[in-house]
Amino acid sequence: MRPSSSLFDPVLARGPVPALLSDGSWLAALLDVEAALARVEADAGLIPAAAADAVAAVKPDRFDVAALGAAAAACGNPVVPLVAALREAVGPDAATSVHCGATSQDILDTAAMLLARKASGAILADLSGAVEAAARLARAHRDTVMAGRTLLQQAVPVTFGLLAAGWLTGLSAAADRLGQVRDTRLAVQLGGPAGTLAGLAPDLPARLARAVGLAAPVLPWHADRTRIGDLAGSLGTVAGAVGKVARDVTLLAQSEVGEVSEGRPGGSSSMAHKRNPVAAVCALAGAAQAPGLVATLLAVMPQELQRAAGGWHAEWRPLRELLVATGSAAAWLRDCLENLVVHPDRMRANLSPGPVDTGFAAALVDRALGKARA
């Protein structure tokens, strides 16, 4: 789960999501889950209140993230060494109350859901900005005539407002689905070693869910990875919707077309004349990474019996990378659309000779804008 850090991060990991999923953020989330578990167990009379207070008082800066990561290799996940260090930190009186009745997957899955919720919120914020920018473009260019293109060849005339309205509806639909997953499918995990709640109170998962602000599952979902599948699918759909818009921008910004340009174009190391649509290009780069990561998360969904032998472990890196790639794509697209410059004169000049009849394009734009406002 260690994030990469390189010269490429400003390009391929733009926006707030990488920081939300840093090693430090993972450590803080794991400790938050242990503290929340201790509090609800104390409320249920399973451990002393003083022990819960001791767990909650331990802060992330007490731990060496690199050392925890190195120790994780010996046991297959970072929760085992973290729990050992946490027990040492709280002292002998509270040590037996740390991680009481839980298993490593309970803590790590719940932490992952907490971080996915934060990251999804950041992605949705950038999508909202992109949707608003697309709506402004649709409204401003409701009647701006341009060539329609099918199979990359000129077809009949359309309007740029209709194209932007299509961007608006696609991005909105993808955002709606991600929002639904964030609000309903990101659930707490608590089942104990074999998902039976042995040594725990039957209502403890619901208590923990309320404490951390996640959904309460009907059953522990240690080997039921449909929640991860839903999250992966919704993120992949966002990436696809973002990629479609960015692809359109790169096509329309070609020198030979020149119908749009970015307000903050990038340059070239060897060709000073170039005005590269960098934000659209980078949005495409982020979106292009998503399908393979989604495929990996779907491929590891069949997990054995009560607990997986490798499939669960295979989720961690691609889930983080999928959130980062999708978040980067959304952040870049927002920048692209908020600064997009439209050239109606070039649109008109590029039209093939013949009558211009955009039919019901303006009415379709109004319909899309009305739906967005609703």
Buried (B, 14 or more C-beta within 10 A) or exposed (E): BEBEEEEEBEBBBBBBBBEBBBBBBBBBBBBBBBBBBBBBBBBEEBBBBEBBBBBBEBEBEEBEBEEBBEBBEEEEBBBBBBBBBBBEBBEEEBBEBBBBBBBBBBBBBBBBBBBBBBBBBBBBBBBBBBBBBBBBBBBEBBBBBBBBBEEEEEEBBBBBBBBBBBBBBBBBEBBEBBBEBBEEBBBBBBBBBEBEBEEBBEEBBBBBBEBBEBBBBEEBBBBBBEBBBBBBBBBBBBBBBBBBBBBBBBBBBEEEBBBBBBEBBEEEEEEEEEBBBBBBBBBBBBBBBBBBBBEBBBEBBEBEEEBBEEBBBBBBBBBBBBBBBBBBBBBBBBBBBBBBEBBBEBBBEBBEEEEEEBEEBBEBBBEBBEEBEE
